[in-house]
Amino acid sequence: MEGAPANPLLEGLPGLDDLPDLDGASVLVRVDFNVPLRAGPDGAWEVADDFRIRAALPTLAHLTDRGAAVTACTHLGRPTGAPDPRWDVAPVRRRLAELAPGVTLLDNLRFDPGETADDPAFVARLVDGHDAYVNDAFGVSHRAHASVVGPPRTLPSAAGILLRREIEVLGSLLGQPARPFVAVVGGAKVADKLGVVASLLEHVDALVVGGGMAFTFLAAAGHDVGTSLVDGDRLEECARLLSLGKRILLPSDVVTLPTGLPFGPGCEDAGDAEVSVVGQDVPDGRCGLDIGPATAAAYAAEIAGAATVLWNGPMGVFEDERFASGTRAVAEAVAACPGFTVVGGGDSARAVDELGLDDRIDFVSTGGGASLELLEHGDLPGLVALRSAPNAPSRRGR
């Protein structure tokens, strides 16, 4: 935007044009190919959703088109520092070969304990034989892992196209977003979101709260919540945020089940007769699992009037169809909003994808946790590392 201030997150951050001549060079690229897998027709694992692989293709093509030999590296799943056949990258490697022929993919980084420990010996093995490094893995740039912060200590390094775009979009939300700016925050655990909620309250015109985390806010506001999910250790902080005088929207009605009835994937047909909508106060013996229809309508109206929208976190247990309407209503409202819309990765990104709405969102982030960390702290370890690389603009002429 002409006349807008520079994004401070981009200052000193080396880009692909800051790399030396790539013709004949060997480039290590940290990607985030932590993709969902499923059993194929022959029983072998295959990639169920290649969104994250496709998101990295512009960077991979930029490098190979300029004559570089590209080696990609990623983690997959949650192995504990040792090889685990369940998290072998072979299915990812096969899909990558179809989308980016000639790009090599290393074994799962987290098969080695040196990855999460940022072990210098592991970093040395990782960079051996490479002439340059590119970080295009926004989704893990909030982690000070070897493959994220190690290579820029010695190699000419750069932010990839995807990483830079993530920083441009999310950084703009902390700068001068078009107003009104509405943030919609959901998910189960209030402890995971309080830091970003406090940060967002300094920037937004309205904060919309849903999901399991809403019940801790409702309890802090003096409402009965029955047996709904509440974090007793966070009640005081939620009360403090509510007392700031900021515009915080909480559910006015809630979809509930009696305590003890099953919910979640596979339970959609269990206890349908026991599902009921109650007001802000949840009776004893009942558990809130989604925002109610009046809340969904109010939230949709708030989103419709926004010039900028950020959404991170579902409004209920949307994997269970009985408690998916709130998330669906918010997703549809975000997709229909004429303003600039951002979905902050994670379950929200999965929801818009499953609903077929992703092409109506202006920007869908590839990083849930990284998005929250960036919005809360204003920087990430991966970005700090790149700004300290030998070829970083801030280090030129030293």
N, C-alpha and C positions, 0 to 999 in steps of 0.2 A: 504494500500500500504506500503510495507516494506520500512523503512527509511524515510517515510513521517512524518512531524511534527504532534504532537497530535492536535486534534481539540480543540481549547480553549473553545468552547461552551460546550463541554462534561466534562471539568474539574470541579470537585466538584458536578456534577449532579448525584444524587442517581438513581440507576437502580433497576430493580425488585429483583436482588440478594441482594440488600441492605436492603430489608424489613425483618422484623422478621419472625419467623415461621408462615406460613399461614394456617396450618392445624387447622380448626375450627375457623379461624379468619373471621371477617366481614370487607370487603374491599369496600370502596367507589371509583368508577372509573368515572372520568370526561371524557366523550366521546363527539364527535361531530357528532351527528346524525341529524343535520339540513339538512334533505334530501328533495328532491322535492316530492310532493304528487300529486295524480290525482284521479279523480272520477272513482271508479270501476264499474263493470257491474250492481251492485245493488245500485249504487249511493253513496255508502260509500267511504270515502277517503282511499287510499292505497298508499304504497310507490312506486314511479315511478322509482327510481334508488337507489339501496341499496349499492352502492360502498362504502360509508362512514361507513356503518354498517359492511360490510365484512372486511374493513380495520382494524377494531378494534378487530376482532375475535382472532387473535393470542394472544393478551394480555389477553382477557377474558378467553381463554382456558388455558393459563399459570397459571392463578390464581385459576380457578376451579379445574384443574388437581392436584393442591397442597392442595386441601381441603378447599379452601376459599369459603365463602358465598359472592357472588358479587352483589353489587347494583350499577347500572349505572345511570348517570344523564346527561341530555343534555338540550339545548334550542332547540326550533323549531320555525321558522318564526320570526316575529317581534312584539310579544305582548307587551303591554305597562305597564307591572307591575300588571296586573290583569288577571284572567282566561278568556280565549277566546276560544270558541268551535272550531273555525277555526284552531287553533294551538294546539289542544289536541294531545298528543303523542300516542293515542290508535293505530293508524295505524303502527307507528314505533314499539310499544310494541309487536304487533302481528308478525311483520316480525322478530324481535329480538328473539322471542320465538321459531320461526322455525329454526333460525341459531344458537342460543346459549341457548338451553333449561336450565332453572333453574336460569338464570340471571334476576334479577329484574330491572325494569326501573322506576325511579321516575317521577312525573309529570313535565311538562315543567318548567324549572328553572326560566324563565322570566315571569312567572305568578306572581312572588313575586318581588316587587320593590327592595328588599334587594339584589337581585342577581347583578344587574348592579351597585348598590351603594356600593358593598362590605361591607354590613352592618354586624357588628359583631354578632348581634342577629341571623341573617339569617345563618351565617356561623356556629354558635353554634348548630342550629337546624339541619343543613345539616350533621355535623360530629357526632351528637349524636348517640351512639351505635356502632360506627365503630372503628376498631382497626388500620386501615391503609388506605392510600389514594394513588391513582395512577392517574396521568394526562396522558391521551392518546389522548387528543384533541388539536392537533397542530393548527387546524383551528381557535381556539379562544384563543390561548396562548398569543396573542398580546393584549388581553384585561385584565385589572386588575379587573376582576369580582370576586364575592365571591367564586364561585365554582372553580376558577382557582388559586387564590392567598391566599384564606382563610385557607383551610385544612392543608397546609404544616406548618402553624404557630404552630400547636399543634400535628398533627398526623405524625407518621413515613410515609414517602412519597417516591414516585418513578416516574420516567418517564417511560411510557409504551413503548412497542416495536415499535409501529407506531411513536410516538413522537420522540423517539431516532433515528429512521431511517431518519425522516425528518431533524433532526438536523445534522446528519452525512452527508447527501447528500448536503443540502443547505450550511452548514458550509464549506464543501470542496470547494465550488465555491468561497468563500472568502479567501481560503488558497492558495493552489498551484494546480489549475486546469490544466489539460492537455491543451496544446496550439496548435493552436490558439483557444481562448475562444471567442465565439460569443454570444451576448445576443440580443434577439429579443423582443422588447417592443411595445405593442399596447394598444388598449382600447380608450375610448372616452375622458376621462378627464385628461389633462396634469397635472393638479394640484395634482392628486393622485399619479403621477409617477415621478415627478421631483426629489424628494429626492432619490428614488432608482436609477434613471438615473445617478445622480451625484455620488452616491456610486459605481455603476457598472463601470463607466468610469475609476475608479481607478484600476479596475481588468481586464477588457475585452480588447481584441485586436480589436474588432469591435462592435459597437452598431447599431442595425438595428431598425429603428423607423417606425411604421405604425399606422393604426387606426386614430380616430379623433384627437388624440394628435399630429399627424404629422403636422397638418395644422398650429398650433401655431409655431412649429419649422420652417416650410416653410415661414410663415409670418416674423418671426424673421430674416430669411436669405434674406429677401427682395423680396420674391415672392408674386404675387397676389393670393389670395385664394378665391375670389368671396364671397359667403355667407357660406362657410364652417365653421365648428366649430372652433373658435379661442378664447383663453383666453387672453384678453388684459392685464390682470394683471401679466401674466407670460412671456410676450414677452421679457422683459429685461433679465430674468434668462435664457431663452432658447438661446438668443443671446450670453450670457456669456458662456454657455456650448459649443456652436458651436465654440467659439473663442479659446477654450483650445487647439486646434490642435489635438484632438483625432479623431479617425476614426469613424465618425457618418454617416450612410447611410440614406438618406431621399428619399421619393418617387420621381421618375423621370416622372411618369405619373399617372393619377388619373381617376377613374370612377366617373362620375357625373350625377346629375339630375338637371333640372331647379328648382329653389327655389319654394316651394309651392306644388310640386307634392308629393304624399304620398310615404313613404317608411317604412320598418319594417315588422313584422309578419302580414300576411294577405294581404299585398300590392304587392305581387310578380307579379301580372298580371296588375298592374296599370302603365301606362305611359312607357311601354317598349320601344316605339319608341323614347322616349326622353333621354334614357340612352346613354351617349357618353363618350369616353375616350379623355382626354386632357393631355397636358404636365404638367410641374411643376407649370405653372401659370394657375389658374382657372379663366375663364372669369366672369365678373359681371353677376349676376343673376343665377349662377350655384353653386351647392353644391357638394363637394367631399364626397363620401360615401364608397370608397374602393380604395386600391392601384390598379394601372393598370397592364396590362400583362407584360410590359417591366420591371416594378419594381418587380413584382412577380418572374420573371425569374432571375433577378439580386440577389434578396434576397435568392432564392433557391440555386443559385450558391455559395453564401457566406456561407450558412449553410452547403452545401455539403463538403466544404473544412475545416470545423471546427473539432477540436478534442474534444471540449466541447461546448454544446449548452444549453442555458437557454431561454425558451420562456414563456412570460407572456403577454397576451392581444391580442384580435383579430385584424386583419388588416382592417376590415371594418364592416359594419352592416350585419354580416354573417347570422342573422336570416332571412334576405331577400335574396332569391336565386340570385337576380340580383347583389348583392354586397357580395357574399360569396366566389368568386373565389380566392381572395387574401389570405384569411384565410385558404382555402383548400390547396392552393399551399404551404404555409408555413408549415402547418401540415404535408403534404406529404413529404416535404423536411426534416423536423425534423425526421420523422419516417424512412426515407431512409438514414439518416446520419450515417456513420460508427462510429462516435465518441460517447462519453457519452452524452446522451440527457436527459434533465429535463424540464418538463412542470410545470409551477408554479401555478397550481390550477386555480380556477375561470372559466371564459369563455373559456380559452384555454383548460382546462381539459374537459370541456363539448364538445368542438369542436372535440378533438381527439376521444372522446367516440362516438359521433354521427357519425363520419367518420369511425369508426371501426379500429382505428389506435393505441389505447391505449396499446395493447400488444406488439407494436413495439417501444414503448418509454421506456427508461431505468428506469425512475422514474417519476411518475405523483403525484404531491403534492396534499394533501387534503386541503390545505389552500391557498386561493388567497391573501387576505389581510395580513395574517400572514407571508406568504412567502416574500412579499414586505417589511414588517416591519423588518423582520430578516435581509434581504439583505441590507436595508438602515441603520439600527441602530446597527446591530451586536449582538443583544440580544432581549429577550422578557420578559415581566413581569412574565409569567408562569414559565420560566426557572429560573429567579432570585428567585422566591418563592421556587422552589424545592431545590435550592442550600442552602437555609436557613432552610430546614426542620431539625428536631431533629436528624435524622439518616443520614444526608448528609455527605459524606466523608470529607468535609472541616471542619465539626464540631466535628468529632470524637476526643475523648481525651480531650475535653475542660472541 
